[in-house]
Amino acid sequence: MKVVTLEKALEQIQDGMTLMYGGFGGVGNPPTLIEGILQKEVKDLHLIGNDAGFPWIGIGKLVSAERAKSLIASHIGSNPVAGKLMTEGKLQVEFSPQGTLVERIRAGGMGLGGILVDVGIDSIVGENKQTVTVNGKDFLVESALMADVAIVYAQKGDRYGNLIYDKSARNTNPLVAMAGKVTIAEVEEIVEVGELNPEEIVTPGVFVNMVVQSQGVDWKWVWE
């Protein structure tokens, strides 16, 4: 089965890796794994996720500690440290419209090379990008996104890695879970195989390589 210790899971995460994470505004980020990466002092990460979290919550902790070399996200506005590092040239940031970003992640997980969109085609977004014409309409080619390691958070999971998410924590986690060469799930409650209702499983265990027990979340202060 796939349940491992936090230390065993962290062996998968090394300096310079591309690390993808689920969640939005810190909610849905896997806090135990992120804290473990901090304590392990992993650096020069190439991050891919919806946003930069908050300076003290979620993936924002790694950004604030300057452990990231680059970031692909839809926005960084909730983390002023990310903006400061970007302005100072210490963090390379590629902005991708949110819908485009999640579709690029989905494409990576599905084994596609990219997607076609018309968002931003006549703006700075379209500069230096390939265009194709389909049925007389022009589209930008947006490349698919994958990661060396994907980390996700789930409310409940079994020992085979089948996952159930809770409320808004379901946002990007199911897509991110598919897009990692190795996917590690931090789970609030781990149950035996067969205990989950098959109709409720969102991420099948075939996409998950490792399951670790969560030590608790740090999201409830996000919107206060």
BELQUI-V384368 format. One record per helix or strand of 3 or more residues. SS is the DSSP state (a for helix, b for strand). FROM is the first residue (numbers start at 1). LEN is the number of residues. If there is no record, write none. Layout:
{{SS,FROM,LEN} {SS,FROM,LEN}}
This chain:
{{a,6,5} {b,18,4} {a,31,10} {b,45,4} {a,60,5} {b,68,6} {a,80,8} {b,92,4} {a,98,13} {b,114,4} {a,124,3} {b,131,4} {b,137,7} {b,147,12} {a,167,4} {a,173,6} {b,180,12} {a,198,3} {a,205,3} {b,210,4}}
